[in-house]
Amino acid sequence: QILLDEKAVTAVNQAVYSNYLEIRRQKHDMNHFLSLILGYLENDQIEEAEKQIRDRISQNEAVSHVIYTHEPVIDSLLSEKISILQCAGIRTKITVNTDAFHISLTDLGIILGNILDNAIEHTSGEQKEVIFSMIQKNSLLFIHEENTIDHPLSYEPGYTDKTDQDAHGFGLISIRKYAEKYGGTMEYYEKDSRFCIDVFLNVSD
């Protein structure tokens, strides 16, 4: 259990570091771009400066920046996990509607990381699909995830399809622990060849 939480915290920290590196990269690129524009202006190459600015605006509009929660750490974590699912050929449907979180982002990251890691590990079937939603209403945060399965799963503590028995398989226990920490609940069940998990959290300040 301790090892699992440490790895989950590491995943959140990696998301923070990735976001930090992306900000530094954008700042670095912008400095070069502004130096280039300044050079054009100093040499009275106004049309070329305008062209470069328009091209830059077009490039920025073409890039899709997925913002889920307006919390960079959580957005980075969600983007990473969802990208893994999509690269594995798993169809994803994502719905997120939240306000400011009044809980530890590390704790929330551990909950989300475990939910989506379980989906990455256990999604199966001919038409693989993961549906994920995180909806906040007043002081309650509701997280739902469901994924297709082609066989019933075992929920014994420590069960895993992976060879690393110590690092995987305790996700549900960890999710329940953190849900209860915030006066919430966690339930999981199977329905229509799908594994489903519902998590409620109290996120009032």
ABEGO torsion letter per residue (X at the ends): XAAAAAAAAAAAAAAAAAAAAAAAAAAAAAAAAAAAAAAAAAAGBAAAAAAAAAAAAAAAAABBBBBAAGBAAAAAAAAAAAAAAAAAGBBBBBBBBBBBBABBAAAAAAAAAAAAAAAAAABBEABBBBBBBBBBBEABBBBBBBBBBABBBBABBGBBABABAAABGAAAAAAAAAAAAAGBBBBBBBBGGBBBBBBBBBABX
